[in-house]
């Protein structure tokens, strides 16, 4: 599967643990608000950006999970060029408490580009006929293994 359309942002998140602490600090009188800590990978990315080795607008994540949503056992039933839903989950680590959380969620589509079911018949230009020799040479070829 390959990327179809440009991913659409579903949601951005801050650390859920520290966000709850921050909410409690605003609700309970006498607790000092400390603000949310930066994600662990942000400090490392900022260091690389200051050296000019990363674009200034780039966000670095701990990991990115992405995949298309389909039944892997039925992959060959999906025709080439078909679009299926896809997701992207961007993970981060909180530098304040160590919580691993989804920092950003996106959805998009994936397009099937390779392999696929073989058409039931070979379509030839109008007026073309297969000779018996050509038909015999095609016997025994496993077309399902061709990309």
Phi and psi in degrees as GROMACS dihedral restraints (atoms count N, CA, C in turn):
[ dihedral_restraints ]
;  ai    aj    ak    al  type     phi  dphi    fc
    3     4     5     6     1  -123.1    20    10
    4     5     6     7     1   162.2    20    10
    6     7     8     9     1   -60.4    20    10
    7     8     9    10     1   130.6    20    10
    9    10    11    12     1   -90.4    20    10
   10    11    12    13     1   -98.6    20    10
   12    13    14    15     1   -88.2    20    10
   13    14    15    16     1   172.2    20    10
   15    16    17    18     1   -66.8    20    10
   16    17    18    19     1   134.8    20    10
   18    19    20    21     1   -59.4    20    10
   19    20    21    22     1   141.1    20    10
   21    22    23    24     1  -102.3    20    10
   22    23    24    25     1   127.6    20    10
   24    25    26    27     1   -66.3    20    10
   25    26    27    28     1   128.8    20    10
   27    28    29    30     1   -97.1    20    10
   28    29    30    31     1   -47.7    20    10
   30    31    32    33     1  -164.6    20    10
   31    32    33    34     1   151.0    20    10
   33    34    35    36     1  -113.8    20    10
   34    35    36    37     1   144.5    20    10
   36    37    38    39     1  -132.6    20    10
   37    38    39    40     1   149.7    20    10
   39    40    41    42     1   -99.9    20    10
   40    41    42    43     1   172.9    20    10
   42    43    44    45     1   -56.4    20    10
   43    44    45    46     1   124.7    20    10
   45    46    47    48     1   -67.3    20    10
   46    47    48    49     1   -34.0    20    10
   48    49    50    51     1   -68.5    20    10
   49    50    51    52     1   -50.6    20    10
   51    52    53    54     1   -70.0    20    10
   52    53    54    55     1   -30.8    20    10
   54    55    56    57     1   -64.1    20    10
   55    56    57    58     1   -39.3    20    10
   57    58    59    60     1   -66.5    20    10
   58    59    60    61     1   -42.7    20    10
   60    61    62    63     1   -59.1    20    10
   61    62    63    64     1   -42.6    20    10
   63    64    65    66     1   -65.9    20    10
   64    65    66    67     1   -40.0    20    10
   66    67    68    69     1   -64.0    20    10
   67    68    69    70     1   -44.5    20    10
   69    70    71    72     1   -63.0    20    10
   70    71    72    73     1   -37.3    20    10
   72    73    74    75     1   -63.4    20    10
   73    74    75    76     1   -34.9    20    10
   75    76    77    78     1   -77.8    20    10
   76    77    78    79     1   -26.0    20    10
   78    79    80    81     1   -86.8    20    10
   79    80    81    82     1   -33.0    20    10
   81    82    83    84     1   -98.3    20    10
   82    83    84    85     1   121.3    20    10
   84    85    86    87     1   -65.2    20    10
   85    86    87    88     1   136.4    20    10
   87    88    89    90     1    99.3    20    10
   88    89    90    91     1   -15.9    20    10
   90    91    92    93     1   -84.7    20    10
   91    92    93    94     1   136.9    20    10
   93    94    95    96     1   -86.6    20    10
   94    95    96    97     1   131.5    20    10
   96    97    98    99     1   -79.4    20    10
   97    98    99   100     1   127.9    20    10
   99   100   101   102     1  -106.1    20    10
  100   101   102   103     1    -9.2    20    10
  102   103   104   105     1    80.4    20    10
  103   104   105   106     1   163.2    20    10
  105   106   107   108     1   -82.5    20    10
  106   107   108   109     1   135.8    20    10
  108   109   110   111     1   -70.6    20    10
  109   110   111   112     1   154.4    20    10
  111   112   113   114     1   -73.9    20    10
  112   113   114   115     1   150.7    20    10
  114   115   116   117     1   -58.6    20    10
  115   116   117   118     1   147.6    20    10
  117   118   119   120     1   -54.2    20    10
  118   119   120   121     1   -42.9    20    10
  120   121   122   123     1   -74.9    20    10
  121   122   123   124     1   -17.0    20    10
  123   124   125   126     1   -64.1    20    10
  124   125   126   127     1   -42.4    20    10
  126   127   128   129     1   -62.3    20    10
  127   128   129   130     1   -41.1    20    10
  129   130   131   132     1   -67.6    20    10
  130   131   132   133     1   -41.8    20    10
  132   133   134   135     1   -64.8    20    10
  133   134   135   136     1   -38.7    20    10
  135   136   137   138     1   -62.1    20    10
  136   137   138   139     1   -37.5    20    10
  138   139   140   141     1   -64.1    20    10
  139   140   141   142     1   -41.6    20    10
  141   142   143   144     1   -69.0    20    10
  142   143   144   145     1   -36.9    20    10
  144   145   146   147     1   -64.9    20    10
  145   146   147   148     1   -38.4    20    10
  147   148   149   150     1   -66.1    20    10
  148   149   150   151     1   -25.2    20    10
  150   151   152   153     1   -85.0    20    10
  151   152   153   154     1    -3.6    20    10
  153   154   155   156     1    78.8    20    10
  154   155   156   157     1    21.3    20    10
  156   157   158   159     1  -102.0    20    10
  157   158   159   160     1     3.4    20    10
  159   160   161   162     1  -145.8    20    10
  160   161   162   163     1   142.0    20    10
  162   163   164   165     1   -59.9    20    10
  163   164   165   166     1   140.4    20    10
  165   166   167   168     1   -61.2    20    10
  166   167   168   169     1   -28.3    20    10
  168   169   170   171     1   -91.2    20    10
  169   170   171   172     1     6.1    20    10
  171   172   173   174     1   -82.0    20    10
  172   173   174   175     1   137.3    20    10
  174   175   176   177     1  -107.5    20    10
  175   176   177   178     1   130.2    20    10
  177   178   179   180     1  -101.4    20    10
  178   179   180   181     1   133.0    20    10
  180   181   182   183     1  -116.5    20    10
  181   182   183   184     1   156.3    20    10
  183   184   185   186     1   -59.9    20    10
  184   185   186   187     1   -44.2    20    10
  186   187   188   189     1  -159.9    20    10
  187   188   189   190     1   157.7    20    10
  189   190   191   192     1  -130.5    20    10
  190   191   192   193     1   124.1    20    10
  192   193   194   195     1  -102.0    20    10
  193   194   195   196     1   131.6    20    10
  195   196   197   198     1  -148.9    20    10
  196   197   198   199     1   144.4    20    10
  198   199   200   201     1  -167.0    20    10
  199   200   201   202     1   164.4    20    10
  201   202   203   204     1   -93.8    20    10
  202   203   204   205     1   153.6    20    10
  204   205   206   207     1   -98.2    20    10
  205   206   207   208     1   104.1    20    10
  207   208   209   210     1  -160.6    20    10
  208   209   210   211     1   163.4    20    10
  210   211   212   213     1   -82.4    20    10
  211   212   213   214     1   112.8    20    10
  213   214   215   216     1   -58.8    20    10
  214   215   216   217     1   -31.2    20    10
  216   217   218   219     1   -70.4    20    10
  217   218   219   220     1   -21.3    20    10
  219   220   221   222     1  -108.8    20    10
  220   221   222   223     1    18.7    20    10
  222   223   224   225     1   -54.4    20    10
  223   224   225   226     1   -40.9    20    10
  225   226   227   228     1   -69.5    20    10
  226   227   228   229     1   -11.6    20    10
  228   229   230   231     1   -84.5    20    10
  229   230   231   232     1   -11.0    20    10
  231   232   233   234     1   -83.7    20    10
  232   233   234   235     1   118.3    20    10
  234   235   236   237     1   -66.9    20    10
  235   236   237   238     1   148.1    20    10
  237   238   239   240     1   -57.2    20    10
  238   239   240   241     1   141.7    20    10
  240   241   242   243     1    87.0    20    10
  241   242   243   244     1    -7.0    20    10
  243   244   245   246     1   -73.3    20    10
  244   245   246   247     1   145.2    20    10
  246   247   248   249     1  -103.2    20    10
  247   248   249   250     1   135.5    20    10
  249   250   251   252     1  -127.3    20    10
  250   251   252   253     1   155.0    20    10
  252   253   254   255     1   -63.5    20    10
  253   254   255   256     1   148.2    20    10
  255   256   257   258     1  -136.7    20    10
  256   257   258   259     1   159.5    20    10
  258   259   260   261     1  -134.1    20    10
  259   260   261   262     1   158.5    20    10
  261   262   263   264     1  -136.9    20    10
  262   263   264   265     1   123.4    20    10
  264   265   266   267     1  -118.1    20    10
  265   266   267   268     1   118.8    20    10
  267   268   269   270     1   -99.7    20    10
  268   269   270   271     1   117.8    20    10
  270   271   272   273     1   -97.5    20    10
  271   272   273   274     1   147.5    20    10
  273   274   275   276     1  -139.6    20    10
  274   275   276   277     1   167.4    20    10
  276   277   278   279     1  -123.0    20    10
  277   278   279   280     1   131.6    20    10
  279   280   281   282     1   -75.7    20    10
  280   281   282   283     1   129.7    20    10
  282   283   284   285     1   -78.6    20    10
  283   284   285   286     1   -10.5    20    10
  285   286   287   288     1   -85.9    20    10
  286   287   288   289     1   -40.1    20    10
  288   289   290   291     1  -129.9    20    10
  289   290   291   292     1    -8.0    20    10
  291   292   293   294     1    84.4    20    10
  292   293   294   295     1     5.2    20    10
  294   295   296   297     1   -66.5    20    10
  295   296   297   298     1   132.1    20    10
  297   298   299   300     1   -93.3    20    10
  298   299   300   301     1   127.4    20    10
  300   301   302   303     1  -145.6    20    10
  301   302   303   304     1   161.0    20    10
  303   304   305   306     1   -78.7    20    10
  304   305   306   307     1   113.5    20    10
  306   307   308   309     1   -84.3    20    10
  307   308   309   310     1   -28.3    20    10
  309   310   311   312     1  -152.7    20    10
  310   311   312   313     1   140.3    20    10
  312   313   314   315     1  -122.2    20    10
  313   314   315   316     1   136.2    20    10
  315   316   317   318     1  -134.9    20    10
  316   317   318   319     1   154.1    20    10
  318   319   320   321     1  -128.1    20    10
  319   320   321   322     1   151.2    20    10
  321   322   323   324     1  -157.4    20    10
  322   323   324   325     1  -160.9    20    10
  324   325   326   327     1  -126.4    20    10
  325   326   327   328     1   155.0    20    10
  327   328   329   330     1  -118.9    20    10
  328   329   330   331     1   147.1    20    10
  330   331   332   333     1  -115.7    20    10
  331   332   333   334     1   130.7    20    10
  333   334   335   336     1   -74.4    20    10
  334   335   336   337     1   121.2    20    10
  336   337   338   339     1  -115.2    20    10
  337   338   339   340     1   -25.5    20    10
  339   340   341   342     1  -122.1    20    10
  340   341   342   343     1   158.5    20    10
  342   343   344   345     1    62.7    20    10
  343   344   345   346     1  -155.0    20    10
  345   346   347   348     1   117.2    20    10
  346   347   348   349     1   171.6    20    10
  348   349   350   351     1   -67.2    20    10
  349   350   351   352     1   147.0    20    10
  351   352   353   354     1   -83.4    20    10
  352   353   354   355     1   135.7    20    10
  354   355   356   357     1   -60.2    20    10
  355   356   357   358     1   150.7    20    10
  357   358   359   360     1   -65.3    20    10
  358   359   360   361     1   -21.1    20    10
  360   361   362   363     1  -143.1    20    10
  361   362   363   364     1   155.5    20    10
  363   364   365   366     1   -85.9    20    10
  364   365   366   367     1   124.7    20    10
  366   367   368   369     1   -98.2    20    10
  367   368   369   370     1   122.0    20    10
  369   370   371   372     1  -107.9    20    10
  370   371   372   373     1   157.7    20    10
  372   373   374   375     1   -57.2    20    10
  373   374   375   376     1   151.5    20    10
  375   376   377   378     1   -56.3    20    10
  376   377   378   379     1   135.3    20    10
  378   379   380   381     1    89.4    20    10
  379   380   381   382     1    -3.5    20    10
  381   382   383   384     1   -92.3    20    10
  382   383   384   385     1   138.7    20    10
  384   385   386   387     1  -126.8    20    10
  385   386   387   388     1   143.9    20    10
  387   388   389   390     1   -85.5    20    10
  388   389   390   391     1   132.3    20    10
  390   391   392   393     1   -80.2    20    10
  391   392   393   394     1   165.4    20    10
  393   394   395   396     1   -60.7    20    10
  394   395   396   397     1   -34.6    20    10
  396   397   398   399     1   -63.8    20    10
  397   398   399   400     1   -43.8    20    10
  399   400   401   402     1   -66.3    20    10
  400   401   402   403     1   -42.9    20    10
  402   403   404   405     1   -59.0    20    10
  403   404   405   406     1   -42.9    20    10
  405   406   407   408     1   -66.4    20    10
  406   407   408   409     1   -36.2    20    10
  408   409   410   411     1   -69.7    20    10
  409   410   411   412     1   -23.6    20    10
  411   412   413   414     1   -83.8    20    10
  412   413   414   415     1   -17.9    20    10
  414   415   416   417     1   -63.9    20    10
  415   416   417   418     1   138.1    20    10
  417   418   419   420     1    88.1    20    10
  418   419   420   421     1    -6.5    20    10
  420   421   422   423     1   -83.4    20    10
  421   422   423   424     1   129.1    20    10
  423   424   425   426     1   -89.9    20    10
  424   425   426   427     1    95.3    20    10
  426   427   428   429     1   -69.7    20    10
  427   428   429   430     1   -16.9    20    10
  429   430   431   432     1   -68.8    20    10
  430   431   432   433     1   -18.3    20    10
  432   433   434   435     1   -89.1    20    10
  433   434   435   436     1    -7.2    20    10
  435   436   437   438     1   -82.3    20    10
  436   437   438   439     1   136.7    20    10
